[in-house]
Amino acid sequence: MKKIKSRIFSQTELSIVAEDIEDDIPQGTLPPWCDAKVLSDLQGEPIAEAVAERTLTNEVLAAICAQAFDKIGERLSDYQLREAQVQMAQQILRSFYRERNVVIEAATGVGKSFAYAVAALAYNYLTGERAVLATETKALQWQLFEKDLPFLKTALDDALRFELSLGSANYFCRLRYEQMLQEGSFRDLIDDEKLSEIRDWANRVITDGERSGSRFDVAPQMGTGGGDIWSLIGRDSDGCPANRCPHYASCNYFRERKKWGEAQLIVANHHLLLYHLLNDKRTLPEYGAVVIDEAHGLIKTGYNIFTASFARHDFTDLKKNIDKSLTAHTGVVGEARLEIDDLAALALTRWETFFSRWEVETDMVFKESGTALIRSTFGDLPELAPPIAELAEKLEAIKSDDLDAQLLNAVNAETKELAKMRAFAVLFQNFDTERVVYWSEKRSDKFHLHACRLNLGETLADLMPELRLYTSATIGYWPIGDFPTKKSELIQRGYFNRFLHDALPTAEEGSIDCNIFFSPFNYREHAALYAPEHLLIPEHGAPPDVQAEYFDALAEEIVSLTALSHGGALVLFTSNYNLNQIAARLRDLTDLPVFSQLEDGVQEALEKFRRDKNSILLGSQSFWQGIDVAGDGLRLLIITKLLFTPPDDPIFKARSENLESKGKRPFFELSLPHATTMLRQAFGRLIRTERDKGVVALLDSRVWQKTYGKTLIANLPRVEVVRTFGELERANDKFGLLKYS
């Protein structure tokens, strides 16, 4: 597979239609749903020869996708052909076949999951290359695995092989399970009755070779303590002794990995994909192309994964584990034991000194919580890396072929933790604020240090040469108040510029195909945006009485809106504190049922809301995207406040300072695009099908007070915008937006 060359990308020169690029790849076959005769006629030669020689025309590639959707339509009684969906699949297959990366925005209603799944499957057949489908949210990952791909299997190919890939910590480990039972480490977490349930589940997993043993099989049996117990029985990727484990032959994780290697399509998530890239590509099997859905969240996930974080107490905890391992290792005695003990003591002393000095330097000594960006280093810091590296070498040396598997698991975990600590120390040793952001943090009176590389797009480009589709309903951003309707104008004038700058900064000029597929929904008659001017957001740090007055007014506005809709309302908040303030007030002001994400949990609150069409659901940031309530169960979406990145976020602050040093304005380069994306994501919760209707209420008057308000509205679907409650009532009477059928 050809690697995309590293070159600065000219963002004004983007192509929609790919040019032919010749390259040798493994031979493939014609997808089983295809009509070979029709395709041969289109190709002008026997289609089998064209497949083998890799000379398929764009017309034939388009027909392969169209024939797939014909088959899909035959399986669905109420199927309506979506031209945009077919065109999206054709665009992806054409780009992948010509070995070009592609960026596509597909609005709600296009049906992008089927589009890219069909294209990825066709690509697999035509080239022999596996494809990975990676999502940001678990909800979409499970939708693909449990709903979309099983349907495509019945409609297109009974022999289709696809698998779900989860991080290794999500799989049961028999070795650690036995260790938990032996050491009794479960005693502070669960009672005997719950332990009996876990034993029953574990026995079923051990004896049934068809079960994945993932933690998602566990939830019904483990109850509320499951998360804590899972940390004791889930696989430890750092410590795993692999083929040295006595249970290796029946290991759930390695059995699942074997299935991944036999699959045509793998359903993963951003976190696992990025971990795979950081882990020298040892997690997933080889693949030729990757579909990155919900791509607007990729960079944020990347910063989380690429952040190295440690606390002052971490080395103390590690040293206790090392001491425990050395005690269990009967072969480490005398001088050998003393050498390791001395090295561990030296490393611990330097580690604690290092953290203490940074705690003083960042003025965190007398604080219980908070963060501080580190902009410069100082002299006289102890060298951490040398003793840590030497200690790791000594621990590696005590491994032997006959070492007990549980002990090997522990030593492996300890040496890998030391390797991470050494890499962390090197980041601080080679202090470079141009490429790395450093910050300190106090949480529950515990001091932490963090470091994260800022050139994430360049790093990912080096790690991921495979073909890529980046797609989302909100991947683009239009920085102007007037929104053009032609996709060519949007693309040529930089609709994807910010995403490309972040995710593909070194892509070869003209190497990326970009496209937009607009929603087929009739937003003009099915939705309205209510944005009143009278609700003023208090300034940050406003007095308590001003805050209380605002919450009173906000609650009254929500009550008026939900009275008009008779419930069916999702209310979104930017903070848990605000949610709780409104929850308490609403229950005194309305007789409608009020469910809170913070009280019931995400899934339970959502299920309660779905069961009661006259209820109100209060959600924080996790509800802004990824949830789906189709039909009139959700007819009113209330956004209480615009969601900007917190100004004290260290990575945001560092990126802002770098932009300012280059004469750019961080608000318009970072803050506003993020707020726009999240507003669009939230808006997308309302209309999920062609028949859905409803109102989005944006209760943040800054949309009218600030000059950027026009930009925010310009990026939303074209709907009627009303400013007063009377105008909203008239729009509701005209189109029946809030009627409960």
N, C-alpha and C positions, 0 to 999 in steps of 0.2 A: 504494500500500500504506500502510495506516494505521500511524503510528508509535505505539509504546507510550508513554504519557505518563510523565514522570518524577514519581514520588511515593513516599513512604516506604511500604514494604510491611509490612502487619500479618501477622506470621507465624502467627497463630492462625486467620486466616481464609483458608483455601485451599479451592478447589473441585475436585471430581473431575469433575463433568459441566459442560460449558460451556453458557452461555446464548447465545441467538442474538444476533449483532452484525451489523448491516447495513452494507455498505460496497460501493463500486463497484470492481471489478477487471476485468481483461481477460476477455472471454468465452472459454469453453473448449468442450470436446467430451466426449462420453461415452467412457470408456476402452474400447478395442477388445475386451476380454474380457467385457464386460457383456452380459447378456440384457435388452435394452431393454423387452420386453413385461413381464417380471417386475417390473422397476423402475418402469415406468409404473403397474402395478397397485398397487404399494406407495405410490407418490407420489400416486395419485389423479388424475393428469393426464399428458399426454404427457411423457415424461422429457426429450425434447429441449428442450421449452419451459422446464422447471424448471432444466435446466442453464444455458440462456441467461439466464434471469432470476435465477439464483443463489438458488433457493428450495428446494434439496434438503433433505428431512427427515433427521433423525438415523437413522431406520430405513433409508432408502435409502443413506445413506453407509455404514452397517454392511453392507448387502447388497452394495455394490460391492466391499468388501474380502473378504467371504465368497466371492463368485463368483471372485475372483482366486485364493483358496486352493483352491477346487474345481478350477480349471484346473491349478494346481501339482500337486495330488494326482494328476491324470490322467497327469502326466509322470513320476511316481516310483512304481515298482512296490511299494516297501516303505514308502510314505508313511503316516504316522499323523498324523491331525489333532491339532494342538496348540491347544486352546481359548484358552490364554493368548496365543499368538502372534497368532491372529485378533483377539482382543479388543484387543491392543496396537495393531495396525494400525488398527482402528476408532477407538480413542481418538485416535491421532495425526491421522488424516484429519478427524475431527470437530473437533478443536481447530484445526487449520490452516484448515479451511473456515470456521470461525467467527472466524478471525483472533485466536487466542489462543496464547500461548506454553505449552509443556507440558514437565513434568519427569517422567520415568518411570524407575523402577528395574526392570530385567528380569533376573531371576536366570539363572544358567547353565541351559540347557535350554529356555528360553522360545523361543529363535530370534529374537532381536530384529533381526538384520540383515535377514532377509526381511520382518519386520513393518514396519520403517520404510521399506524400499525399496519395498514395495507401496504404502504410504500416500503416500510422496513421489511416486511415479509417478502414482497416482490424482489427487493434488493438482495435478500438472502438467497432466493432461488436463482436469480440471474448471475450472481457472482460467487456463490458459495461462502460468502462472508457472514458471520453472525452479527446481529444487531442488539444493542442494549437500549432499553427504554427506561429513562431515569426521570423520576418526578421529585418535586420538593416535598409534597405532603404525603403522609401515609394513606390518606383517604383516596387519593387518585391512584396511588400504587396498588391498593387493594381493588379498586374499581377495574383497573386494567387486568389484574390477575384473576379475579373472581367473576367478572362480568364480560368485559369487552373481548378478551382473547378467547375465552371458552366459546363465545358466540361465533367469532371468526373461524374457529376450528370446525364448528358444525357447518358453517356456510361456505367455507373456502377450501378447507383441507383437513380431512379427518385425521391425518397423520401429523398435524402440526405439533411441534415440541416446543413448549415454553415453560419457563421456570421462574419462581419468585426468589430473588436474592436479598437476604437481610444481612446486616452486620453480624459477625460471628458471635458477639456477646448475646445475641437473641436466641442462641441455640443451647439446648440442654447439654451439660457435660457430666458424664457419669463419674469421671474421676473426681471432680470437685464435689459432686453430690455425695459420694462415699466419704470424702474427707469431711464434709459438713456433718454427716452422721457420726463419724468417729470422734470428732472434736467437740460435738455438741454446740456448735456455734449458732444454732438456730434457737436456742433456749430463750434468749431475750426477745425474740421476734414473734414467735407463734406458740400456741398451746398444743397439747397432745392430739386434740381432735383435728386441728388443721394439719399437723404433721402427718397424721394418718392419711388425709386426703392427698397430700403431696407424695407420699409413698405410693399410693395407688396409681396416681398419674405417672410417676417415674417408672413404675413397673410396666405400665402399658407402653410407654415410650421405648423402654429397653427391649421388650419382647415383640413389639410390632414394628417390623422393618419398613413399613410403608409410611409411618408417621414422621413428620419433619422434626418434631421435638422443639419447635420454636416456642417462644414465650407467649405467642398468641394462642397456642393450644392450652395455655396454663391458666389464663385469667379466670375462667369459671371455677376452677378448683382452688386457686390460691387466695382469692378474696382480697381484702384491703392490704394484707401484709405481703402480697405477692412480690411487689417491687423490691422490698428489702431482702426477701429470701432469694429472689432471682440473682442478686449480686453474689450469692454464695454458690449457686449451682449452674449459672450461665458460663459459657466458654470464656476463658481468659486468653485472648489472642497473644498477649506477651508471654505468658507462662506455658502455654500448651506444648507438651513434649512430642506431639505429632505421632510419628510411627514408633516412638519409644513408649507410647501409652499402651497398657494392656487391653484397652477398649478401642484401640484405633480401628480395628476391622469393622466394628459395629458403631462407630462414632456418627452421631446424627449430622454434625456439621460437615464432615468430610464426605459422608454419603450424599448430602445435598449438593456439595460442590461438584461431585462426580456428575450429578444430574445437570448442573449448569453447563458442564462441558459437552453435554449431548444435546443441548437446546439450540433451536434456531433463533429464538428471541428470549432475552433475559429481562425481567422486570425488576429494576433496582430503584434507588433514590439518590438524590444529590449527595447526601452524606456518605453513602457507601461508595459511590463513584469517585468522590474526591479522596476518600481514604485509600481506595485502590491505587490512585495515582501517586499518593504519598508513600505507599507501601511497596514501591518498586514494581507496581502492576502484578502483584502476586495473589491478589484476592479473586478477581474475576478471570474467566478464561479469555483467550484472545477474541477480539471482535474487530470488525472493519468499520462499523459506523455506530454512532451513539445519538439517540434522540434525547434532548434535554428539554423536557416539558416544564412548565412553570419557571421558565428560564430567568424571569425577572428577579427570582430569589437566589440564583446561583452564586452571585458574588458575595452576598451577605452570608450564606452558608459557608462559602469558602473562607471568609475572614474568621468565622468561628472555628473552623477546623484547623486553619493554619496558625492559630494563636497558641503560643507556648505559654503555659501558666503553671506557676508553682507557689506554694505557701511556705512560710518559715518552718512550720511543723512537719512538712513532708519528709524531710530527711530523717528526722527523729523517728517517724513511723517506719520509714524504710530500714533504718538501722535495727529497729526491733525485729523486723522480719528477717534480716540478714543474721542476726544473733540466733534467732530460732532455727534457721536453716543450718547454721554451723553446729549448733548443739545436736541436731538430728543427724548430721553427717559425721559418722564415726571415723572417717578417714582424715578429717582435718583436725590435727592435734599439734601440740608443741609449738615449735617456731612458726610453722605455717599458719596456725590459728592466731598467734600473736601478731604476725605481719598484717593479716586481714583486719584484726581488731584495731591495730594502730592506724591503719589507713582509713578505716571507717570513722574512727574518732577524729582524725585530722580533717577529713572531709566534712564531718558534722560541724566541727568548730568553725571552719571557714564558711560553711553554708549559713550558719546562724549569724556570724559576724557580717557577712555580705548583706543579709536581709535586714539586720539591725541598722546598718549604716544607711541603707536606702530608706528605711522607715523614718529615720531622723531627717535625711536629706529632703524627703518629700513632705515633711511636716505632718506625719501620720501618727506619731507616738501617742498623742492624747485624744485621738479620735476613735470612735467605735465603728464608724462606717464612712464611706466616701471614696472618691477616686482622684488621682492626680496624674496629669500627663508629665512624663519625664522628657525634658527637652535637651538636657546635657548631662554628661557624666562627670565624675570627679576622681581625683587620684587616691592612692592608698587603699584601693579595694583589694581584698584577698583574691588570689587566683583560685578559682573553683575547678576549672577543667582538668588540670593535671592529676590531683589526687582522686577525682571521680573516675577518670579514665583508667588509672592504675588499679583502683579498687575493682572496677569492672573486669579487668584482665585477670586479676587474682580469682574472682568468682568463676569466671569462665574455666579457669584451670582446674577447679575442683570437680567439674563434671566428668563422669566416667560412663563406660558402656553398661555397667551393672548398677548405676544409680537408680534408686527407687523412683517410680514415675511421679508420685506426689511431691517428692523432694525436688526432682528435676523441674517440675512445674513451677515450684516456688523460686528456684535459682534462676530459671529462665526469666521469670517476671522481674526479679530483682536486677538482673543485668540489663534488661531492656529499659527499665526505669532509670537506671544509671546513665544509659546512652542518651535518653531524652533529657536528663538533667545536664549532661555535658553539652549537648547541643544548645540548650537554653543558656548555659553559662557563656558559650562562645558568642551568642547573639549580643549579650551585654558587654562582653570583652571587646568585640569589634563594633563598638557603638557607632551607629550610622542612621541618623534621623531622616536622611533623604530616602532611604529604602525601608526602614523599619520604624514602627511606632512602639514606644515603651511607655508603660504606665504602672502605677502602684494602686492598690485597692485595699480597703479595710472592710471585711464582712464579719459581722458577729464578733468583733474585736480580734479577728485573725488577719494577719498581714500577708498580702499576695503581691507578686510581681508578674507582669505579662509582657510579651513581645510578639509582634505580628508583622510579617513582611507586607509592605504596601503595594508592591508591583505584582499584584495577584494575577492580573490578566496575562502578563508576560510569563509568569511561572506556569500557569495552566497551559499556555500555548506550547511551551517546551515539553510539558508532560503529556499532552493530548494531541498527537498528530493525526489521529483517526478522523474520519469524516464525521461532521457534526451538524445536527439540526438543532437550532435554538428556537423554541417556540413558546408562546404565551398569549393570553388574551390581552396582556398589557405590557408588551415588550418595548413599544416605541414611546416617544415623548415629543410633543409639539410645543415649542417654547413661545409661540405667538398666539395672540388673542383671537385671530380669525383662522378658522380651520378649513383648509381646502378639501374638496371632495374627491379629487383625482389622486389615485394611489401613486402615480408616476411623479406628481408634484411633491407629494409627501416624502417619497424616498429620495428624490433628487435634492430636496431642500433640507435633508438631514434628520428625518423622523427617527432613524435608528442610530444616530450618531453617538448618543451617550452610552447606549448599550454596547456598541462596537468599541468605543474607547475603553470601556471597563473590561469587557470580556474578550475582545479580539484586537488588542492594540497593535500587534505586530503582524497581522495578516497581510498577505501579499496583495498589492493593489489590484482591485478588480476581481479578486478571487472569491468573493462572497455574493451569493445570490440572495436578494432581499425581496420580500413580497408581503402584501397585506390582503387579508380576506375579511371584508366587513360583515357585520351581523345581518342575517336575513330577517331579523325581528322588526316589526313595525313599532318602533319606539314612539313615534309621533302620536299614535292613537292608543298605545298600551302603557305609557308611562309619563310621569311628569316629575319635574324637580322643584320642590318647595324649598326656597332659601330665604327665610325672613331676615329683615335688617335689624330687628329690635333686640336680639339676644347678643349682648356684648360679652366677650370672653374676658375675664379678669386678667390683669397683668400678672406675670410670674411674681410670686411673693406678696400678693395682695393680702390685706388684713383679713382675719377670719370672718368678720361680719360681711365684708364684700363677697367673699367666697360663698357664704351661706345664702346671701341674697341671690347670687347667681344660680345656685343649686335649686332654690325655691322656684325661680322663674323657669328654669330648665324643666323641672318636674311638672310644672303646670302646663308647659307647652306640650310635653309628651302626653299628658293626660288628655288634652284637647285633641291631639292627633289620633290617639288610640280610640277615643270615643267616636271619632268620625269613621275609623276603619273597623270598629268593634273587635279590636285585637288583631291577631295575625301580624304582629309587629316585632321586628328584630331591632334592638337598640344597641348601637355600637359605641364603645368608649375607648379612650386612649390610655386610661389607667384604671387599675383596680380600685383605687381610692374613690375616683369619681363614680364608678359603678356602684359601689356600696352606698355612697351618699344618696344617689338617686333611688336605689332599691328601697331604702328605708322610707323615703318620702312617697314613692309610688304606692306602696301598700296601704298608706293612710289616705290616699287620694282617689283610688280606683277600686272597683269591685272585680276587675278582670284578674285572672290568675297571672302572677308574676314569677317567672323562673329565672334564676341567676346561674350563670356559668361557674361563679366562684362558690356557690353553695352546693350545687348538684353535680358539678363536674361537667366537662365538655359534652360527652356522649349522652349522659342521662338528661341533662338540661335540653339538649337538642331533641331527644326522643319525646320528652314531655311536651315540648312545643309542637312537634309534628302531630301528636295525638289530640291536642286541643287547639282548634282553629281560632278560638277567641282569646288566646293568651298573649302575653308579652314575654319576650326572651331578652335578657340582658347579657351581652357578651363583651369581652375585652379583645385584645389584639388578635388572638388566635381565631376569632370569628370573622375577621375582615376578609378572609380568603379561604377557599378550600371547602366550604360547607355548601350543601345543596338542598334547598327546600322548594321543590317544584309545585306549581299549582297555586290555589288561593290560600294555602296555609301560610304563605308569606306574601302579604300584599302591601305592607308598609315597612320601609327600611329607614330607620332614623340614625343619622350620623351626628353625634353630639359635638364633635370637634375634629378639625383636620389633624391628620396624623403626621407630624413632622418628626424627623430624627431628633432624639434628645440632644441638646447642644453640649452636654457634658460627656457624651459618648466618646471615648478616647480615640477610636479609629476615625470617627467623623471629625473630631477636632484636628487630628494630625493631617488628614486629607485636606481639610479646610485651610490649614496653615500653609501647606504646600501649594495650594491653588492661589492663595493670596500672595505668596512669594513670586508667583508668575504673572501677577497683575490680573487675576481672574476673581470673580465674585462667587464665593462658596454657596451662598443662598440659591443662586440661580443655576449653579452647576451641580449641586448635591441635594440641598434641602427641598427645593421646589419639585424637581423630578421625582424624588422619593414620595413626597406628599401626593403628587398627582397619580403616581402608580397605585398607591394604597387607596386613594379615593376611587379610582377606576375599578380596582379589585372589589371594594365594598359595593359599589354600584352594581357590579356583576352578580351579586347575590340575589337581586330582585327578580329579574326576568330570566327564566331558565328554559322556557319552551315557547312555541309560537302562540300559545293561548294565554300565557301569563299576563296579568296586568298589575299595576301598582304605582306607588308613589315613593320617591326617595326624598326624605326631608333632611337637608343639610343645615343644622342649627348652629352654624358658625358664621357670624356676620362679617368676619374678615374677608369673606369671598366678595363682599361689596366695598369694604373699607380700604382694602389694599389693592395696589395696581396689579398684583399677580392673580387676582380673582378671575379675571377674564381668561387667563391661561388655563386655570383649573377647569372652568366650565367648557372651554374649547376642546379639551381632551376627553370630555364625556360624550356618550351617545347623544345624537340630536333629539332633544325632547323639549317640550314646552317648559319654560322656567317661570315660576310665579313667586311673588314676594310677599303676598298677604294671604291670610287665612281665607278671606272671601274669594280671592282668585282661585285658591286651591279647591274650595267647595264647588265653584262653577266648573272647573276642569273635571272634577269628580262626577258631577251631574252629567256632563257632556259625554264622557267616555266610560263611565262606570268603573273607574280605576280601583276603588276600594270596596266594591260590592263583594259580599260573601255568598257564593253560590251553593 
